Amino acid sequence: MKNHFFLLILFLTIYNFSDNKKTDYDYLLEWGKNHSVYISNKLGINYTNENNKNFYVKKKINPDEIIISIPKDILLNIDSALKLSPSSVKKQYEKYKQEEFKEVSYKNNEVLFQRIENSFLAYLITLANKNKSKKNKLYQFFKYFFNTLETNFDRFPLFYSTDQINIFLFSLFGNEIIHTRNLFEEEYNVLNNNIAKKSFDQDEYLKYRLFTYNKLVNISGSSSIVPFIDILDTNPVNFNLQINYTYENQSLSVISSKEIKPKNKLVIAMVEMTNMASLIIYGKTFEESKNYLESFKIAKISALFLHEKKLNPMASDAGLIDLMKPKYYEKMIPQYMELSKLLKGDGSSVSAVKLILEYLVFFRGLYDKITTGILLKKFFDINLVNDIKSILETETNFLDKKIRELKKFLTYVDKDENKNDL
């Protein structure tokens, strides 16, 4: 009898131990199988932690082979989220559409309409993960997927500390971070103050809002977060997978675009963008991305540095003014004030061009101090330093180009004035 009792205890101990060894992805895979998700037996999942997870290749994959298939029923988008939410939430959504864009018609503006959908979806996901009760249908349906989402956001610029952002507050990169974060905070304020019945956490909203920004797959004008596919690596140039949506069986498939051998990375195609945008959205840069700033449509130097006060470090006590010797700023303040007056009037005058040139040379020096100094290493993990430097160096190249153009113009003007004197 004692032996039987001992064996029973041993069995229960082993059973509990093996059950505890299950990862969140084991539960996600079981959930996927129960909802007709197909994952090729040529794939395995490497799951170490939330920042180290991906599929890997066990056997050779042939070109045009379907390796993952996801039914429409488990796509996470505004429609599926609303279906799993109480009817009162649908009324909130209608109210939000009116509140968020009182002065703009979103119906004929695709960008604004997607912003409404994605921000409200982030709101619903935030609430779902706050209230994990059995009555919460949205959480109960997607909980195994929610449990595998990232929890460490250190590499994403939207979650940099104030001290970190202040280092390059003067740069276009710094301004883009602030602009994007302000946009998300504006959405949060409308939702929290005018829509939500109870106040909810802003930082949590920003995290899920980022997911509705970087995990979306576009399907015929509608965007969805797709479980399983969301952990695949992405690249704008070097990829070996593509996404296809089949309307007949309403499923989304991941198809190999070439032969993929074991140990090769699985990489899905993504929209090409600048490294600045990819770092803000995906928390990483790509060597293959075009490092051009023209995509931001910067047409005038005055627009780059003077149009918004945020771009001028001397308009605030924040920024490098606390990290560098004030004499650099004190030296430039009179020129900046004079330049502002000139630009409001005749911005093409020779005097204005000379001041613009001096101002740009000053900013060019700030970039050098940041990219060659110790500030980045002091405030950022070494893995992020190179990504940030590549973006700032791109802006530096842009400045160099503008400085050369202005010097060339002034040289031409000087020659022309000398001819007139003769």
Helices and strands as residue ranges (DSSP letters): H 2-20, H 24-34, E 38-39, E 43-49, E 52-57, E 66-71, G 72-74, H 78-83, H 87-100, H 110-130, H 137-146, G 157-159, H 162-167, H 172-190, I 191-195, H 202-214, E 216-219, E 222-225, G 229-231, E 233-235, E 241-246, E 251-256, E 267-269, H 275-282, G 294-296, H 301-305, G 309-311, G 313-315, G 319-322, H 327-344, H 350-372, H 375-379, H 382-421
